[in-house]
Amino acid sequence: MTDAELGPAWEPSRAHMMIYSQGPQITILVDPDFEDIWRREPYHAQLQKWASEAARTGGYVIVFWQDEVFKI
């Protein structure tokens, strides 16, 4: 996902996440070695914002870590 407003903290090598969108869904793939990175700042607040914005049009944010799936 490319967003000019996201800073260097969101680079996959630093964030330990890959993010992409498919239709109404934003998918977050979390590095298996960083289980809760998506719950930390600055990531969690941004994911919450995306989820809130997506919900207005029936979309959602979903996080995958290993075999676990979380809907924000």
C-alpha positions as MATLAB code, in Angstrom:
seq = 'MTDAELGPAWEPSRAHMMIYSQGPQITILVDPDFEDIWRREPYHAQLQKWASEAARTGGYVIVFWQDEVFKI';
ca = [
       0.000    0.000    0.000;
       1.364    3.365   -0.949;
       0.270    6.370    1.055;
       2.248    9.602    0.916;
       1.150   10.448    4.461;
       2.736    7.343    5.985;
       6.272    7.908    7.190;
       9.334    5.683    7.278;
       7.972    3.809   10.320;
       5.597    2.084    7.882;
       8.308    0.627    5.671;
       7.801   -3.159    5.825;
      11.353   -3.725    7.055;
      10.683   -1.431   10.036;
       6.983   -2.059   10.625;
       7.260   -5.834   10.262;
       3.959   -5.735    8.405;
       2.819   -5.718    4.818;
      -0.365   -3.854    3.988;
      -2.546   -4.047    0.933;
      -6.104   -3.315    0.009;
      -8.558   -5.480   -1.891;
     -11.854   -3.834   -2.611;
     -13.409   -2.895    0.737;
     -10.800   -4.810    2.755;
      -7.436   -3.606    4.044;
      -5.249   -6.593    4.855;
      -2.335   -6.511    7.284;
       0.158   -9.393    7.170;
       2.253   -9.369   10.355;
       5.766  -10.794   10.556;
       5.545  -14.043   12.601;
       8.365  -12.818   14.865;
       6.482   -9.631   15.828;
       3.134  -10.836   17.170;
       1.828   -7.581   18.638;
       3.566   -4.958   16.500;
       0.226   -3.934   15.004;
      -1.078   -3.115   18.484;
       1.742   -0.612   19.092;
       1.926    3.031   18.079;
       2.058    4.564   15.579;
       0.446    1.554   13.925;
      -2.582    0.854   16.097;
      -4.035    4.363   15.879;
      -3.680    4.385   12.099;
      -5.251    0.940   11.747;
      -8.166    2.098   13.910;
      -8.556    5.161   11.691;
      -8.543    3.055    8.523;
     -11.099    0.684   10.060;
     -13.386    3.558   11.003;
     -13.141    5.082    7.528;
     -13.644    1.722    5.804;
     -16.693    0.860    7.927;
     -18.590    3.823    6.472;
     -18.721    2.024    3.126;
     -18.965   -1.564    4.381;
     -15.202   -2.154    4.479;
     -12.941   -3.398    7.229;
      -9.354   -3.955    8.314;
      -8.194   -7.495    8.928;
      -4.904   -8.539   10.533;
      -3.214  -11.893    9.940;
      -0.525  -13.163   12.298;
       0.452  -16.789   11.793;
      -2.838  -18.733   11.954;
      -4.680  -16.003   13.859;
      -7.023  -13.470   12.267;
      -8.222  -10.223   13.855;
     -10.835   -7.838   12.518;
     -10.368   -4.245   13.606;
];
